[in-house]
Amino acid sequence: MVNSFNLITERNTLEEIQESNITLFAHSPEDDITYETLKMIIDYFESIEMYEYCSDLIEYLNLNFKENGTRIGSCECKYPVIKRYSRKVSCDFCNKRLFL
């Protein structure tokens, strides 16, 4: 759960986590996390009273998912501008996420 949290919140990269001794995840790190999996991770941290983690994950949830669990739409720019590539690529023009 902690590895998934660190990857989702970008506290660590996948490479940094892979260099550690524990490389288990609550989700598939190669894919975008689903609403259901994210809720499950939040519920886990709530059950062990790690509310700071819950707060960060709820913020991620609100930025990336609608209330019904569907993903918030991607950039709709005709020609997206990308100045920096990372695991989560965003358009520098409209600042919306690009799902590549």
Secondary structure, 3 states (H helix, E strand, C coil): CHHHHHHHCCCCCHHHHHCCCCCCCCCCCCCCCCHHHHHHHHHHHHHCCCHHHHHHHHHHHHHHECCCCCECCCCCCCCCCCCCCCCCCECCCCCCECCC
